[in-house]
Amino acid sequence: MSGPQGNMSSLAEEEIDPRNCYHDEMVKLVENGGAIIIEVRRPDEIAATGMMNRACHIPSGSVRLEMSGPQGNMSSLAEEEIDPRNCYHDEMVKLVENGGAIIIEVRRPDEIAATGMMNRACHIPLDELKEALSLPDDDLKEKYGVDKPNPDGSNVVFTCRSGRRSLIALETAKDFGYTKARHYPGGWNSWVEKNKL
């Protein structure tokens, strides 16, 4: 990414996030154990593709998980754990249908040309986002066709293909004071799947 704030090469597969278990570690866990791996896809998906060795299957949303052990008690929802940075699917559907948010699609132009994007979304590619957020209000509207959002509002939602780039966009926006902005964690892939497009 380049812009007035300097250059940043796009993160290949993974940005280090302590909540994530990345591929190399996951391979070791599947091969050697050392963790409880919970598969949360639907039963029909498991039937069609199978699942990782050593994983147990608890379909998403079907059960509340209560775990206890030497580290103490941990409660977690098998579905999506509520994260204030995320705009989840049901809310996203309402925003796309009725408005109420500025939805910023950060995929590349060739991706948008190939698949389209959500209704009501404006397109600001990730590699232009820093520059776009630095623009005066009128210039941003002229270039991208959207009013510059208010940094104090919670009406900004970023989306991309799978949720990686939108999370990077979210962090970029926070640098510009958009502390209440959110992202759609499933991105276009989830949107297509859940809306059966």
JOVENHU-V874851 format. One record per residue. RES is the residue in three letters. D_LAST is the distance of its C-alpha to the last C-alpha in Angstrom with 1 decimal. Layout:
res: (RES;RES)
d_last: (D_LAST;D_LAST)
This chain:
res: (MET;SER;GLY;PRO;GLN;GLY;ASN;MET;SER;SER;LEU;ALA;GLU;GLU;GLU;ILE;ASP;PRO;ARG;ASN;CYS;TYR;HIS;ASP;GLU;MET;VAL;LYS;LEU;VAL;GLU;ASN;GLY;GLY;ALA;ILE;ILE;ILE;GLU;VAL;ARG;ARG;PRO;ASP;GLU;ILE;ALA;ALA;THR;GLY;MET;MET;ASN;ARG;ALA;CYS;HIS;ILE;PRO;SER;GLY;SER;VAL;ARG;LEU;GLU;MET;SER;GLY;PRO;GLN;GLY;ASN;MET;SER;SER;LEU;ALA;GLU;GLU;GLU;ILE;ASP;PRO;ARG;ASN;CYS;TYR;HIS;ASP;GLU;MET;VAL;LYS;LEU;VAL;GLU;ASN;GLY;GLY;ALA;ILE;ILE;ILE;GLU;VAL;ARG;ARG;PRO;ASP;GLU;ILE;ALA;ALA;THR;GLY;MET;MET;ASN;ARG;ALA;CYS;HIS;ILE;PRO;LEU;ASP;GLU;LEU;LYS;GLU;ALA;LEU;SER;LEU;PRO;ASP;ASP;ASP;LEU;LYS;GLU;LYS;TYR;GLY;VAL;ASP;LYS;PRO;ASN;PRO;ASP;GLY;SER;ASN;VAL;VAL;PHE;THR;CYS;ARG;SER;GLY;ARG;ARG;SER;LEU;ILE;ALA;LEU;GLU;THR;ALA;LYS;ASP;PHE;GLY;TYR;THR;LYS;ALA;ARG;HIS;TYR;PRO;GLY;GLY;TRP;ASN;SER;TRP;VAL;GLU;LYS;ASN;LYS;LEU)
d_last: (30.9;33.7;35.0;38.0;37.9;38.3;36.3;33.9;32.4;28.8;28.6;27.8;26.1;27.7;29.4;32.0;31.0;33.2;30.4;28.8;30.0;29.6;29.4;33.1;34.0;31.4;32.8;36.2;35.2;33.5;36.7;39.3;38.1;39.0;35.9;33.9;30.4;28.0;24.7;22.2;19.2;18.6;21.1;18.8;17.7;21.5;22.4;20.1;21.2;24.3;25.3;27.9;31.6;33.3;30.1;30.0;27.0;26.4;22.8;21.4;22.6;24.8;28.1;30.0;31.7;35.4;37.2;40.8;43.0;45.7;43.8;43.5;40.8;37.1;34.6;30.9;27.7;25.7;22.4;22.1;25.6;25.8;26.3;27.2;25.6;22.1;19.8;17.8;14.3;15.7;17.9;15.3;13.2;16.6;17.5;14.5;15.1;18.9;20.1;22.9;22.1;22.1;18.9;19.9;17.6;20.0;18.4;20.3;20.1;19.2;16.1;15.0;16.1;14.0;10.6;11.3;11.4;11.1;13.0;16.6;16.7;19.7;19.9;23.0;22.9;24.4;27.5;28.2;27.7;31.4;32.7;30.3;31.4;35.0;34.8;36.6;34.5;35.0;34.3;30.9;29.9;31.2;29.4;26.0;25.9;25.9;28.8;30.1;29.2;32.0;32.7;33.8;30.7;27.8;25.3;24.0;20.9;20.0;16.8;16.2;14.4;15.6;18.2;21.3;21.8;20.8;23.6;25.9;25.1;25.9;29.2;30.0;29.5;31.8;34.5;34.3;34.8;31.3;32.1;29.7;26.5;23.7;20.6;17.1;17.9;14.6;13.5;10.4;10.0;10.2;8.0;4.9;6.7;8.0;5.5;3.8;0.0)
